[in-house]
Each structure stands twice: as C-alpha cells, then as structure tokens.
Amino acid sequence: MSKAAELAKWGEVSTNGQVSGRRNIVINGAMNVAQRSASVTGIGATSGYYTIDRYQIIAGATAGRFTMAQVADVHDGFANAMKLTCTTADASIAAGEYMGIHYRIEGQDLQQIKKGTSDAEKVTISFYVKGNASATYMLEVKDSDNTRLNQNQFAVTTDWTRIEITLNADTTGAFTDDNGLSLELSFWLHGGSTYTSGTYTANTWAGQTNANRLVGISSFFDSTDRTFFLTGLQMEVGSVATPFEHRSFGEELALCQRYFYRWKTDGEAYSNLCIGGCTSTSVARGVAQLPQIMRSNASVSSSGTFRIVSMGAGVRTGITITINRGHTLQPFMDFSSSGGSNLTAGNPAEMGANNDNDSIIDFNAEL
C-alpha cells in the first residue's frame, strides 16, 4: 500500500472513530506465540490445537494429512506466519469431509459490535495469505450464540496478498456477554459435497445450511505440492481495514495464556511446580501459581517424569498429576505416587520434575 493510500485510509478511520482504543479483537494475529510446538506433522485425522496459540485445526473424515508450522517469513512488518504443507493427498473426497482453521472469541470481547441491535456495526476482517499456486478458499464467520453464518470466498496466489473483507452489520441475534464462545472465524480449505453442493451467497447473514458453507472452494489436499500461509489476522469494528496493530511479544503471550499455559522445565531437570504438603501416604498437594488469570478453571495434562520430595520419605516417583480444586489463577494440584506409600500426611512436600529436562504440564481453558 502506498503512503498516500495509507493516509487516506487513516482519514476514513479517523472519521469513523476507529482509531481510539484497542482495534484488533484477534489475539496472536501475527502468529508470534506458539507455546505448544513450532511444528507438528501428520495432522488431519482429528481436530485439535497443535502449534500456534489460539488457532485450532478442525478436521473430519479426510484421508489427507499435513504439517502445521510456525515459520519465519519476513514481509510487510511480519516475522512469522502459519504454514500448512500437504503431505498426503486426498484424491477421493467423501461427502462429509472438511478441514479448516478456527479462531474462537468470547462474547464479552464482542459487545462493541452491537450485534442484534438496530445500531449493529459493520466489522472488517483482514489477513495476509499466500500458497504454492492459485486457489480459492472460504472465510466463514459464525455467530455461535444464534447459529448465524456469513461466508466470503478469498483468493490465494503465490505472492503475499492482504485480503480485506467487511461484513454487513447483523441486526439479528446479540452476542452473550460472558466468557463463553460467541464467534468463530473459520478458514475452510477442504470440504466434501455435504458442504459444497449448495449455493454461495457472499456476505449475507443467514441460518446454518451445511450445503452452502464451502461452495466453490479448492481442496488443500489435491496435491502434496499444496501449501497455505496465513498471518496478520485482524478483526475490527468499522468498514475499513486499518494497518495491522502490532503488539509486543510479552503482551501477546500474556493474552494467549488466558486460554493455554504450558509449564515446562526449560532445561532445569529438577524444576518445582509447587510446594505443599502430603495429604495421605501416596499423595502430595500444592497450589500452582499460573502467570495469568485463565478464562475458566483449566483442565490439566502432562508428559515427562515427575516426583514428590518429602521429609522422611525421600523421593517418590511414578507420578500422576490431577487438579484437586480448580481455580483460574491458583489451582490445587495433586501429585499421586505409585512408586511407594510412605509419605506422612501433614509433612511438607515439593512437587515437580524428576531429572527430566523436557517435562511439561499443560493448563487448558480454550473455548
């Protein structure tokens, strides 16, 4: 974009009152935070969060497989991008197949859109994309509170292109003002006839009709040469796509940790998660201090080798980790040992990694 064009856009933005306050509703739009992993292979059989924070892969019934990675691809002020690389093609697309990238938003972060009222605002979504060849994919915006959808096709070429889509205001169906799921942004890259056999109508809010959702899109799984890159995702109130709002890495990480936090040893083989006390001959309990208040009480999963260290009992191993009492900032954690039953209830204990540089504990409060 030329400087003159950018200044002209800022003039319109100023007129529309879009400048004040935080503009970008999306977290981690520059793809800078990837707590789980920088790259995961063999994706496609199941849905899940794999690499870049806040972006979920939705997949069903497809034989296609791909690698998802956070990659360095410097352009337009961005250092990182999401890259999908097809590794197994799907030459025979069954009716019920689908694959896409989801981004989910809480209702309490959407009230400024005034959806469902006579004053409902237009919303502009912008993002940068490229691929290995020309393709057509679908951006679907779904009001999950009222099951209302809006579809817009977008084109991908071999060069980075900024896509700008302004959604018409929707005066039907308000977003719930809470911490639950209210809006989904979906980048659909593959679908079977269940989702492609209907009629495509651009930028129209309507009830959900599956046959109309992915009409006219290319298949990401048509060749093992296929790639798809995405970065610079921004969603803002108004009819103008303003320049991308960059935030510091620390701020983006803190925002991401509201939904997911990975505790890890980071090379310190005997890191402690918490200090507490023994509650029985095989269980020690402590309070984990999370870095951010999470969206809701988190679930927990772990991998690696852990231990309990307690007075008079030495080191207890064979540990299973569970949450005894949920909390958005300080959950009570139980470390249960199958490696002995000589803990003494009431004695102090330390709980953490047991000579393992790669131990992790995941706290998950995703939408």
N, C-alpha and C positions, 0 to 999 in steps of 0.2 A: 504494500500500500504506500502511495506517495505521501510526503509530508502534508501537501495541500489537502489530499483526500482525508488524511487522518484528522487534520484540524477541522475540516468540515464536519466530520462525524462527531468530534468533540463538541462542536457548536450545537448540533442537534441534541446530543446527550445532555448538554447543559440546559437547553430549552425544556427537555422532558423531565428534568430534575433527577437524572440517573447518576450524577456524579457523587452525591453525598453518601456517606456510609459505605459499608462493605457491598461490593457489586456482585461478586461471584458466589452463587449459592453452593457451587460444587467444591468439595474438599479434594485436594491432591489432583487437581486438574492438569498440572504439569508433569504428573507421573514421577515425582521425585522420591516418594516414600514407598518402600517395598519391604516391610518387616518380615514377611513370611519367607520369601525367596526371590532371587533375581531371575531365576529361570526354572521352569518345570516342563518336563516332556510327557508325551503320552496322554494329553488331555483330550476329552471328547466323550468318554463313556458316562461320566457323571458330572453334575453341577457342583460348583464349589468356588471358594476363594483360594487362589493359587499363588499369585505373585504380588502385583501392585495393589497397595491398600485401597479399599473401598470399591474395587471392581470385581464383580462376580461373573464367572463363566456359567451360562445356562446352556445345558446340552441334554438332548434326549434322543434315543433310538438311532443315532447315526453311527455308521461304521468308520467315519472319518476321525483322524487323530491329528493333533497339532502340538507345537511347543509354544508356550507363552513366556515372554521375557521382557524385562526392563532393559532397554538398550540405550546407549549413548548415540544420539543423532542430533547434532547441533544445528539449529536453524531458527530464525525469527525470535531469538532470545530464549529458546528452549534447549536444555541439555539432555533431556531424557524423553523417551517415548515408550509406549507399549507396542510390542511386536508379536504378532501371531504368525507362525510358519506352519503350513500344512505338511505333515509327514506321512499321512496315509490318506489317499484319495477315497472318495465315496462315489463310485460310478453309477450306482443304482439307488436312487433316492426314494425311500419309502414314504408313504403319505404322512406319517406322524413325526418325521424328523424335524429337528430345529437346533440351531446353535447361535448364541449371541453373547454380548457383553452387557451386563446390567450394572446400573448405578442407582442406589436407593436413597431416598431422602425422607427425613422425619417431617410430620405435619407441622410441628411448631416452628420449623425453619422456612415455611412457605406462606405464612399468613399475609405477607406483604403483597402477594399476588391477588388477593381478594377474590379468589375463585368462588363461584357460586353466588356472587352478588351482582347487582346492576353496575357496580364500579369495577368489575373484574379487569385486570391488566393484561396486556399482551406480554409475552415472555420470549426472549431471544436466546437461542442456544447456538453456540459457535464452537468449532473444534477443527483441528488440523488432521488430515488423513493423507496417506499415500499407499501404494501397493506395488506389486510387480507388473501389473497390467491394468487396463481399464476394467472397471467393474461397477455395478450398481448395488447398493445396499440400502437398508431401511433404518431410519431413526424413528422409533416408536416411543411416545410419551404416554404413560398410563397413569391415570388418576385411580389409585388402588382403593381409595375410600368409596368411590362411587362407580367403579368399573367403567370408566370412560376413557377412550383411547384416541390418539391423534398420530397419524403416520405421515412421514415425509421421506421420499427417496433421496439419496445423495450419491454423487458420482465420485469414484476414486480413479486417479491416474498414477503414473509413475513419478510424478512430482508432488511435493507437499502443496496442498491446497487448503485454504481456510474455508470451511463450509459455514454459512450463516443462515439460520432458519428462525423466522419469527412466527410463533404460534398465535393464532387468533385467540382473543380473550374468550373464556368459557364462563357464562353466567349461570351454569347449572352445576350444582354439587360442590359444596365447600369442603376444604381440607380440615380434618380433625386436628385440633390444637393440642397435640400430645407428642410423646416420643416414639409413637408407632409409625409404621410405613404408610406414607401417603402418596408418594410419586416415584415412579420408576422411569429412568431413561434407559432404553434398550437399543443397542446397535446390533441389528439382526443381520447375520452373514450367511445363513443357510436355512432352508426350510423345505418341507415336503408339501404335497398338494393340499393337505389339511389346512395349510396356512397361506397357500399361494393361488388357490383356484377361484378366488372371488374377484372383486372389483377394487381397484386402487382409486381412492379419492384423497387428494393431498390436503393437508392442513384443515381437517374437519373433525371436530369432537363428536364422538358417537359411542354408543354402547358396543361392547365387545362382540365382534363376529370373527371367529378364527380364520375363515377363508379369506378375509380382506386384509389380514395383518401384514403379510410379507409378499404381496403381489409384485411381480416384476423384478425381483432381486436376483443377482448372480449367486452361484454357490461357491463358497470359500473352499469347499472340498473337491472342486472339479479337477484339480491338478496338484501334484506335490511341489510345483513351482510357486504356488499361491502364497502371498504374504499380505498382511494388513497391518498398517501402522496407525496409531492414534495418540494424540497429545493435545494439550491446550484446550481442554474441555471447560467451557464457561456457560453458565446459565444465569441470566439477569433479567430483571424487570424492565420492560420497555421494548421498543421496536427497533433498537439499534444495537448492533454488536460492537461494543467498545473494545479498545485494546485490552489484551489479556491482563488480568490482575495477578501479578506475581506476588507470592508471599514467601517469607523466609522458610528454610527447611525446618527450623525448630518449631515454627508456628504450625506448619502443615503436619508435622509429626504429632504434635500435641492434639490437633483436631482428629487425626486418624486414631489415636489411642483412646478416644472416647468409645470406639467400636471394637478395637482389637489391640491387645498388648501382648507382646512376646517377651517374657523374661528369659534371659539366656546367660550362660556363664561367660561368654566372650573371652574364652581362653583361660579364665581363672577356674581351675579344676575343682576347687572346694568352695565355690560361692554359696552364700546362705540366702535363702529366700526370706526366712523369718526366724524369729526367736520366740519361744513359748514354753509350754510345759507338757508333761506326759499326762494323758487322761486315763490310761489303762496300761497294762503290761506290754501292749504292742502298738499303741497309738500315741503320737505327739501332735499337739495342736498349737498353731500360732497365727498371728494376723499378718497378712501380706499387705504391704503399702504400695498401692498402684500409683503410677505417675499422674493419672488424670481421673476425674470422676467419669465413670463409664455411663453409657446410655441406659443400661439396666444391669441388674445383677448378672454377672458373666457366668458362662459355663467354662470348664477347665479341661484341658487335655495336656499330656506331657509325653516326652520321649527322652531317653537317656538313663543315667544311673544316679540314684538319689540315696540319701542317708538321713538317719537321726543320730545325733550325738547327745548323750545324756549322762549325767553323773551316776556312776555306779553300774552303768550298762554298756559303756563304750560306744562303739559304732554299730548301729542296726541298719541292715540293708534289705533288699527285696521290697522296695517301697511302692505303694500305690498312693496316688495323690487325689484327694477329693475336696470339694468345698463343703464345710460343715454348716456354715451360715453365710448366706450371700450378702454382699454389700457392694455398692457401686464404687467405693474407694478403698475399703479395708475389709476384704472378705476373710473369714476364719477358715484356715486351711488345715486339713487332717493329713498327716503322713502316717500311713499304716504299714507296719513291717511284717513280712512273712519270714524274715531271717532271724527270728528269736522272739521270746516273750518275757524278757527280763527287765523291761522298763518298770519304773516305780511311779505310780500315779502321784502327781504333785511335784515331782522333780523337774527342774528346768531342762530345756532341750533346745538344740539348734537343728534346723532343718534346711537342707539344700543339696547341692550336687556332691557326688561321691567320686572324686578323682576322675571327672569327666568334663573335658573342655567343650563338649557340644551339647550339654543338657539344655532342654528348653521346657518352659511351661507356658501354654497359651491361654489367655483370658479372652473370651469371645462374647461380645454383645452386639454382633451385627444385626441389622434389620432382617 
